[in-house]
Amino acid sequence: MSRAAHAKAPARATPDVARAAATTPVPDILRALGDEHKYQVRLLRLLEKQVGLLNQQQQPDYAVMQGVMRYMTQFPDRLHHPKEDLLFEKIVLRDPAAAASVDELLAAHKDIIAKGATLLALIEKSQTHPAEADTFKLRKAAHAYIGALRRHMDAEMLHMFPRAQQVLKPEDWIDVDRRMKPILDPVFEAEGNAEFAALRESEQFRPEPVGPGALGTGLIEAAALIEATAALIAGATKSGQNLAQHQRDAWRINLELMRGLLKLQPLDKRLRAATELCERNLAMAVGINTRMLDLWSDAFKAAWRPYDDDGPFAPKLLRLPRRRARGGARTGR
């Protein structure tokens, strides 16, 4: 729903809802939404453990990953986010200043749904053909999805839900509750749901293994940082090798030209030789500078590969050259 749509919505509850508010207990909608967030976080931890295995070049449990994302795309995407949309609609009616923040959260819902569908498709493809799995693309999609969903839930819990408590009236809560579809969570509440039985069992198996994947969330960032650092070290090594070779070439060429210059007697020949010496040194300087820029550009591109373009995991070391490169592209430099 756009900001304009919010502005056109009616500002008052219906008479029936207003009358019901006088006698009906106010439903604890925020607690229900908060519980659903906790369920999502618990399953994200399962997903993060499997991504941790991928980051360590270990074989993940694709069935667990697929179960998590089937849950995410069938339950939160189709039922949880629309419930929040109803709440956000009421917030804007009572507090028009919240429209911009609400628009961002509504756009985030669409983005998370798209990222979830992409990730599920990659998981199912890897599950069907594990030997052909593009683990880099899968890890990057998982990083993007996990980061986006965690940031989104933080924004709702820390900012938008408290705002709802401040501005909504009892009749607003009753109307939202009336319009919400009654549902049972297929993993945490409806144990008869056979589709998610394996996922329920995996989530309830609490002991943390010692070994690959045990660090879960931290490994997503740590392993990516290791990859980035290795790429930068490789770039520095190659740059050092190129500089050393440049120094050897420059010394050899300058020595040859200086010897020739000393042997020449006529002044005009000495001037031409000196000019050639300067031109050769300038050309070598330009050449090595271009090679260094290309090498470091390739190194930073390689270092950035483990990270999503707008993801939360990249270290500050990489963000500055990334911003500079984008700024240059925007201004045409």
Secondary structure, DSSP 8 states (H G I E B T S, - for coil): --HHHHHHS-SS--HHHHHHHTTS----HHHHHHHHHHHHHHHHHHHHHHHHHHHTT----HHHHHHHHHHHHHTIIIIIHHHHHHHHHHHHHH-GGGHHHHHHHHHHHHHHHHHHHHHHHHHHHHHH-GGG--HHHHHHHHHHHHHHHHHHHHHIIIIIHHHHHHH--HHHHHHHHHHS-----TTTT-TT-GGGHHHHHHHH-----SSTTTTTHHHHHHHHHHHHHHHHHHHHHHHHHHHHHHHHHHHHHHHHHHHHHHH--SHHHHHHHHHHHHHHHHHHHHHHHHHHHHHHHHHHHHHHTTS-TT-S---HHHHHHHHHHHHHHHHT-
